[in-house]
Amino acid sequence: MGCTSSIVKRCAVGGRKKLSVPEVVIFVPMMRIPMEVDLMRPLRGIVSRGFAERLVALRNRIVLLAEGTGGSAILELQQALEDYLPVLLGLMKNVQHLEEMVEFIWKNPQDHRQQKACIASSWFELLSVVHMMAMLLLSEANLMLIPKDSMNACERKVSEDSKKDAIDLLLKASGYLEYCVRSIVVHMPPGIKMRLPRDLQEGVLEAISNQALAQVTEMQLGLAVENQKATLSVKRRLACEQAHYCLSGCITVGYGKKHLLFIKWKYLEAKAAAYYYHGLILDKGNESSDCISSVCCLLAADELLIDSKKTCLSFCLAVPVTRAPPAWGAMKHLHQKIPEVASRKSQTYAHLFDQDKALQVLPELPDFPLSLKPDEYELPEIDPSWDSEKCEPQVQTLKEHLKDDEDMAEVE
């Protein structure tokens, strides 16, 4: 999990340290953060000293915020990244041979098995920045769905506004990740792609993007359950779409055990919901075969729900240890209804099962075209200061040149 949601916090209680296990509603992968790099020397004589210092200051602000807060200063980090990005884009466009001049360094502070990534590529720097922006959005969405009042934590109530805001953040994060795959990774030379850390590889980016869409669909299903006008067909479609997004992530993911367990947990929940609503729809049929198929769906939903609870426990225990939220939204309703309805209907139609066992086949779920798409993301405009004379290197006197050399020596 990411910096903002995976760190097990220690709280002082009665003079002793108490472990506080973080709660996870939205999956947030471990966040990569930048490390300080020497930009002054390679840019010397290419841009003005003042402009190079500004670039260094903008990047170092991200470094200090990320290191100092562990990634928890979400709004401040988002602003720092947004300030840095237009200047970085100008550097990429205006400075030739930047690939060979600057080695950008990023690290994953939560994964001690991975070494820091040192890659001399401005595309790697751009990818890392946009990826970090997406992770911050996922962190923000996760926090939005966790009640600030711990007294209400067991009875999970999330306002409709919070759900809608979280949906907007997830769609935006999915759009950032899709942009990484569609417009950044494709420009990288094969040699750079091979050196990318695993959490920046194309398959993993796609998996996290799909997972964000799956969780949007999960919340949309919750809103549909609360809406009396929403039909069974609408609810079934949303559950089927959620299962599809989860399955897409499971196919492409190469991230790690915890991510796979999260995907499996959510996939089983979505599949249980889909079979439940499919069973209710079949139950409205007039043929005995419809009744038998309905019961098959409801019993399958009950088994899938049991498996999802086991997988949820495995996810929570996988390193880093986390807590799952109490059932809320659609799953709070389904945890109550699925066992109850499955038991009642199987008893009601028990005589039909005894008469025709050949019909006891689990029907296929309908296949729906996917209706959800990530928000489109486009890079900001290049910082206008690149068009001014202030960024142009100035002719230096010998004294100024020697002073620069002394400053560089002091830095080293």
C-alpha positions as semicolon CSV with decimal commas, in nm:
position;residue;x (nm);y (nm);z (nm)
1;M;0,000;0,000;0,000
2;G;0,100;0,359;-0,043
3;C;0,277;0,596;0,189
4;T;-0,044;0,753;0,314
5;S;-0,225;0,431;0,389
6;S;0,027;0,157;0,453
7;I;0,244;0,287;0,732
8;V;0,155;0,126;1,064
9;K;0,147;0,422;1,297
10;R;0,255;0,412;1,660
11;C;0,054;0,613;1,910
12;A;0,164;0,685;2,265
13;V;-0,101;0,557;2,509
14;G;-0,027;0,553;2,880
15;G;0,344;0,579;2,816
16;R;0,340;0,276;2,585
17;K;0,340;0,261;2,207
18;K;0,023;0,125;2,050
19;L;0,016;0,000;1,694
20;S;-0,252;0,157;1,476
21;V;-0,326;-0,058;1,171
22;P;-0,440;0,159;0,877
23;E;-0,778;0,101;0,716
24;V;-0,801;0,047;0,342
25;V;-1,110;0,128;0,140
26;I;-0,935;0,229;-0,183
27;F;-0,624;0,035;-0,282
28;V;-0,323;0,268;-0,293
29;P;0,001;0,112;-0,421
30;M;0,328;0,206;-0,258
31;M;0,418;0,559;-0,358
32;R;0,749;0,647;-0,521
33;I;0,912;0,971;-0,409
34;P;1,198;1,170;-0,564
35;M;1,548;1,208;-0,425
36;E;1,774;1,510;-0,464
37;V;1,975;1,523;-0,785
38;D;2,239;1,762;-0,917
39;L;2,065;1,975;-1,180
40;M;2,291;2,280;-1,153
41;R;2,602;2,126;-1,307
42;P;2,446;1,969;-1,621
43;L;2,235;2,280;-1,690
44;R;2,524;2,521;-1,644
45;G;2,568;2,734;-1,954
46;I;2,242;2,599;-2,102
47;V;1,993;2,799;-1,897
48;S;2,048;3,096;-1,665
49;R;2,171;3,027;-1,314
50;G;1,854;3,180;-1,169
51;F;1,631;2,959;-1,379
52;A;1,828;2,647;-1,289
53;E;1,799;2,741;-0,921
54;R;1,424;2,779;-0,962
55;L;1,399;2,433;-1,118
56;V;1,606;2,283;-0,837
57;A;1,395;2,461;-0,573
58;L;1,068;2,333;-0,723
59;R;1,192;1,974;-0,733
60;N;1,353;1,989;-0,389
61;R;1,024;2,113;-0,244
62;I;0,864;1,786;-0,356
63;V;1,154;1,592;-0,206
64;L;1,127;1,768;0,130
65;L;0,748;1,738;0,151
66;A;0,755;1,369;0,061
67;E;1,042;1,285;0,296
68;G;0,913;1,500;0,581
69;T;0,553;1,382;0,580
70;G;0,578;1,032;0,439
71;G;0,344;1,139;0,160
72;S;0,062;1,238;0,395
73;A;0,067;1,609;0,298
74;I;-0,154;1,530;-0,001
75;L;-0,271;1,878;-0,098
76;E;0,073;2,034;-0,053
77;L;0,238;1,761;-0,259
78;Q;-0,024;1,792;-0,533
79;Q;0,044;2,165;-0,557
80;A;0,421;2,115;-0,555
81;L;0,395;1,862;-0,839
82;E;0,166;2,090;-1,039
83;D;0,415;2,377;-0,997
84;Y;0,710;2,162;-1,106
85;L;0,547;1,995;-1,407
86;P;0,523;2,296;-1,646
87;V;0,888;2,383;-1,582
88;L;0,994;2,022;-1,638
89;L;0,801;2,014;-1,967
90;G;0,985;2,327;-2,081
91;L;1,316;2,165;-1,993
92;M;1,224;1,857;-2,199
93;K;1,127;2,067;-2,500
94;N;1,398;2,332;-2,495
95;V;1,710;2,153;-2,370
96;Q;1,866;1,918;-2,622
97;H;2,032;1,593;-2,510
98;L;1,875;1,615;-2,165
99;E;1,855;1,235;-2,165
100;E;2,231;1,202;-2,127
101;M;2,284;1,498;-1,894
102;V;2,059;1,440;-1,591
103;E;2,013;1,116;-1,396
104;F;1,681;1,138;-1,211
105;I;1,647;0,936;-0,891
106;W;1,325;0,806;-0,732
107;K;1,278;0,556;-0,451
108;N;1,005;0,354;-0,288
109;P;1,047;0,418;0,085
110;Q;0,809;0,137;0,184
111;D;0,970;-0,142;-0,019
112;H;1,317;-0,204;0,119
113;R;1,372;-0,488;-0,128
114;Q;1,378;-0,244;-0,419
115;Q;1,680;-0,028;-0,479
116;K;1,634;0,333;-0,582
117;A;1,573;0,386;-0,953
118;C;1,842;0,600;-1,117
119;I;1,755;0,660;-1,482
120;A;1,894;0,931;-1,710
121;S;1,568;0,999;-1,888
122;S;1,338;1,300;-1,879
123;W;1,054;1,065;-1,982
124;F;1,120;0,865;-1,665
125;E;1,100;1,186;-1,460
126;L;0,772;1,283;-1,629
127;L;0,627;0,935;-1,576
128;S;0,726;0,940;-1,209
129;V;0,567;1,281;-1,154
130;V;0,232;1,191;-1,316
131;H;0,232;0,853;-1,139
132;M;0,284;1,023;-0,803
133;M;-0,003;1,262;-0,881
134;A;-0,228;0,959;-0,945
135;M;-0,123;0,790;-0,620
136;L;-0,203;1,107;-0,426
137;L;-0,553;1,111;-0,577
138;L;-0,607;0,748;-0,474
139;S;-0,486;0,834;-0,121
140;E;-0,722;1,129;-0,106
141;A;-1,015;0,911;-0,220
142;N;-0,930;0,651;0,044
143;L;-0,924;0,909;0,323
144;M;-1,251;1,058;0,201
145;L;-1,429;0,727;0,259
146;I;-1,292;0,672;0,611
147;P;-1,490;0,849;0,888
148;K;-1,286;1,098;1,086
149;D;-1,492;1,019;1,396
150;S;-1,363;0,684;1,523
151;M;-1,681;0,641;1,731
152;N;-1,875;0,583;1,409
153;A;-1,615;0,356;1,252
154;C;-1,803;0,032;1,325
155;E;-2,127;0,161;1,172
156;R;-1,996;0,285;0,841
157;K;-2,194;0,574;0,701
158;V;-2,048;0,760;0,405
159;S;-2,234;1,065;0,279
160;E;-2,350;1,077;-0,081
161;D;-2,132;1,384;-0,138
162;S;-1,823;1,199;-0,014
163;K;-1,900;0,907;-0,244
164;K;-1,939;1,137;-0,544
165;D;-1,619;1,325;-0,460
166;A;-1,433;0,995;-0,425
167;I;-1,572;0,881;-0,760
168;D;-1,442;1,200;-0,924
169;L;-1,096;1,144;-0,770
170;L;-1,085;0,781;-0,886
171;L;-1,185;0,869;-1,241
172;K;-0,919;1,139;-1,243
173;A;-0,652;0,902;-1,107
174;S;-0,747;0,641;-1,366
175;G;-0,709;0,906;-1,635
176;Y;-0,361;0,997;-1,511
177;L;-0,254;0,632;-1,522
178;E;-0,405;0,579;-1,866
179;Y;-0,212;0,885;-1,987
180;C;0,108;0,732;-1,847
181;V;0,054;0,423;-2,059
182;R;-0,084;0,593;-2,370
183;S;0,136;0,903;-2,394
184;I;0,451;0,858;-2,183
185;V;0,565;0,497;-2,174
186;V;0,522;0,466;-2,552
187;H;0,785;0,738;-2,606
188;M;1,049;0,561;-2,400
189;P;1,331;0,375;-2,573
190;P;1,320;-0,005;-2,515
191;G;1,629;0,013;-2,298
192;I;1,464;0,262;-2,060
193;K;1,141;0,060;-2,046
194;M;1,334;-0,246;-1,937
195;R;1,488;-0,053;-1,648
196;L;1,159;0,083;-1,514
197;P;1,067;-0,028;-1,159
198;R;0,789;-0,287;-1,159
199;D;0,528;-0,043;-1,027
200;L;0,586;0,184;-1,328
201;Q;0,563;-0,090;-1,588
202;E;0,281;-0,078;-1,838
203;G;0,086;-0,380;-1,711
204;V;0,086;-0,256;-1,353
205;L;-0,025;0,095;-1,454
206;E;-0,315;-0,056;-1,649
207;A;-0,409;-0,281;-1,357
208;I;-0,426;0,008;-1,110
209;S;-0,625;0,217;-1,359
210;N;-0,876;-0,068;-1,403
211;Q;-0,895;-0,119;-1,028
212;A;-0,984;0,247;-0,980
213;L;-1,266;0,206;-1,234
214;A;-1,384;-0,110;-1,054
215;Q;-1,412;0,082;-0,729
216;V;-1,605;0,359;-0,902
217;T;-1,851;0,097;-1,026
218;E;-1,870;-0,050;-0,675
219;M;-1,978;0,288;-0,537
220;Q;-2,222;0,339;-0,825
221;L;-2,377;0,004;-0,731
222;G;-2,407;0,125;-0,373
223;L;-2,589;0,437;-0,489
224;A;-2,818;0,220;-0,705
225;V;-2,901;-0,004;-0,407
226;E;-3,005;0,304;-0,211
227;N;-3,217;0,431;-0,502
228;Q;-3,565;0,273;-0,503
229;K;-3,607;0,355;-0,872
230;A;-3,299;0,156;-0,978
231;T;-3,403;-0,172;-1,144
232;L;-3,255;-0,517;-1,087
233;S;-3,116;-0,504;-1,441
234;V;-2,923;-0,185;-1,364
235;K;-2,779;-0,333;-1,046
236;R;-2,683;-0,656;-1,225
237;R;-2,510;-0,462;-1,500
238;L;-2,306;-0,255;-1,254
239;A;-2,199;-0,569;-1,066
240;C;-2,098;-0,740;-1,393
241;E;-1,897;-0,435;-1,500
242;Q;-1,719;-0,422;-1,164
243;A;-1,624;-0,789;-1,198
244;H;-1,491;-0,725;-1,549
245;Y;-1,270;-0,435;-1,438
246;C;-1,133;-0,644;-1,150
247;L;-1,063;-0,936;-1,382
248;S;-0,884;-0,705;-1,628
249;G;-0,658;-0,589;-1,346
250;C;-0,592;-0,945;-1,237
251;I;-0,485;-1,046;-1,588
252;T;-0,232;-0,767;-1,635
253;V;-0,107;-0,706;-1,281
254;G;0,251;-0,784;-1,189
255;Y;0,261;-0,583;-0,871
256;G;0,258;-0,815;-0,573
257;K;0,069;-1,049;-0,347
258;K;-0,127;-0,782;-0,160
259;H;-0,253;-0,617;-0,477
260;L;-0,358;-0,953;-0,621
261;L;-0,547;-1,039;-0,302
262;F;-0,726;-0,705;-0,310
263;I;-0,829;-0,762;-0,672
264;K;-0,947;-1,115;-0,592
265;W;-1,146;-0,993;-0,290
266;K;-1,324;-0,725;-0,491
267;Y;-1,376;-0,960;-0,787
268;L;-1,546;-1,220;-0,566
269;E;-1,769;-0,953;-0,411
270;A;-1,869;-0,821;-0,754
271;K;-1,933;-1,172;-0,886
272;A;-2,149;-1,251;-0,582
273;A;-2,353;-0,935;-0,641
274;A;-2,390;-1,012;-1,012
275;Y;-2,517;-1,367;-0,950
276;Y;-2,750;-1,244;-0,677
277;Y;-2,923;-0,991;-0,902
278;H;-2,918;-1,234;-1,196
279;G;-3,091;-1,489;-0,972
280;L;-3,360;-1,239;-0,869
281;I;-3,427;-1,157;-1,235
282;L;-3,453;-1,528;-1,331
283;D;-3,687;-1,586;-1,039
284;K;-3,944;-1,367;-1,213
285;G;-3,967;-1,620;-1,500
286;N;-4,268;-1,849;-1,544
287;E;-4,085;-2,177;-1,621
288;S;-3,962;-2,426;-1,364
289;S;-3,620;-2,407;-1,532
290;D;-3,609;-2,035;-1,447
291;C;-3,668;-2,114;-1,080
292;I;-3,394;-2,378;-1,076
293;S;-3,148;-2,145;-1,252
294;S;-3,240;-1,872;-1,006
295;V;-3,155;-2,092;-0,708
296;C;-2,826;-2,197;-0,872
297;C;-2,734;-1,828;-0,905
298;L;-2,831;-1,745;-0,548
299;L;-2,638;-2,041;-0,403
300;A;-2,335;-1,944;-0,615
301;A;-2,364;-1,588;-0,484
302;D;-2,365;-1,721;-0,127
303;E;-2,052;-1,932;-0,187
304;L;-1,874;-1,642;-0,359
305;L;-1,958;-1,414;-0,067
306;I;-1,808;-1,664;0,179
307;D;-1,494;-1,690;-0,035
308;S;-1,471;-1,310;-0,056
309;K;-1,467;-1,284;0,325
310;K;-1,180;-1,535;0,342
311;T;-0,989;-1,346;0,073
312;C;-1,050;-1,018;0,256
313;L;-0,887;-1,166;0,566
314;S;-0,589;-1,288;0,361
315;F;-0,555;-0,941;0,210
316;C;-0,555;-0,775;0,551
317;L;-0,288;-1,012;0,687
318;A;-0,060;-0,980;0,384
319;V;0,234;-0,742;0,439
320;P;0,188;-0,457;0,508
321;V;-0,090;-0,546;0,754
322;T;-0,408;-0,340;0,705
323;R;-0,771;-0,333;0,816
324;A;-1,075;-0,368;0,592
325;P;-1,366;-0,133;0,656
326;P;-1,689;-0,270;0,799
327;A;-1,938;-0,362;0,526
328;W;-2,086;-0,048;0,372
329;G;-2,264;0,060;0,058
330;A;-2,386;-0,224;-0,163
331;M;-2,197;-0,493;0,030
332;K;-2,361;-0,402;0,361
333;H;-2,696;-0,473;0,196
334;L;-2,576;-0,786;0,015
335;H;-2,407;-0,939;0,320
336;Q;-2,752;-0,948;0,479
337;K;-2,965;-1,035;0,176
338;I;-2,764;-1,299;-0,012
339;P;-2,755;-1,569;0,265
340;E;-3,115;-1,499;0,359
341;V;-3,260;-1,510;0,006
342;A;-3,044;-1,806;-0,103
343;S;-3,163;-2,012;0,193
344;R;-3,529;-1,920;0,148
345;K;-3,541;-1,980;-0,227
346;S;-3,352;-2,311;-0,209
347;Q;-3,609;-2,437;0,040
348;T;-3,900;-2,306;-0,165
349;Y;-3,785;-2,480;-0,484
350;A;-3,636;-2,793;-0,325
351;H;-3,900;-3,014;-0,490
352;L;-3,800;-2,888;-0,836
353;F;-3,438;-2,979;-0,771
354;D;-3,536;-3,334;-0,684
355;Q;-3,745;-3,366;-1,000
356;D;-3,494;-3,245;-1,260
357;K;-3,127;-3,249;-1,157
358;A;-3,021;-3,202;-1,518
359;L;-3,123;-2,837;-1,498
360;Q;-2,898;-2,769;-1,198
361;V;-2,641;-2,583;-1,407
362;L;-2,510;-2,239;-1,317
363;P;-2,610;-2,006;-1,602
364;E;-2,364;-1,766;-1,762
365;L;-2,381;-1,402;-1,662
366;P;-2,475;-1,162;-1,942
367;D;-2,189;-0,979;-2,113
368;F;-2,230;-0,600;-2,114
369;P;-2,027;-0,337;-2,301
370;L;-1,831;-0,130;-2,052
371;S;-1,985;0,211;-1,991
372;L;-1,720;0,368;-1,768
373;K;-1,413;0,553;-1,895
374;P;-1,134;0,739;-1,712
375;D;-1,131;1,117;-1,719
376;E;-0,910;1,241;-2,000
377;Y;-0,585;1,398;-1,885
378;E;-0,365;1,636;-2,076
379;L;-0,036;1,785;-1,965
380;P;-0,037;2,153;-1,867
381;E;0,110;2,424;-2,086
382;I;0,485;2,479;-2,069
383;D;0,583;2,741;-1,814
384;P;0,575;3,081;-1,995
385;S;0,908;3,181;-1,844
386;W;1,074;2,956;-2,102
387;D;0,982;3,214;-2,365
388;S;1,145;3,498;-2,176
389;E;1,506;3,606;-2,180
390;K;1,542;3,524;-1,811
391;C;1,600;3,159;-1,884
392;E;1,874;3,229;-2,138
393;P;2,229;3,176;-2,011
394;Q;2,414;3,502;-1,949
395;V;2,770;3,572;-2,057
396;Q;2,985;3,546;-1,743
397;T;3,296;3,732;-1,647
398;L;3,597;3,526;-1,543
399;K;3,532;3,619;-1,178
400;E;3,170;3,499;-1,196
401;H;3,280;3,180;-1,369
402;L;3,533;3,104;-1,095
403;K;3,272;3,179;-0,830
404;D;3,039;2,926;-0,989
405;D;3,318;2,669;-0,976
406;E;3,368;2,740;-0,606
407;D;2,995;2,702;-0,540
408;M;2,991;2,369;-0,721
409;A;3,289;2,249;-0,518
410;E;3,113;2,346;-0,193
411;V;2,804;2,149;-0,296
412;E;3,019;1,844;-0,361
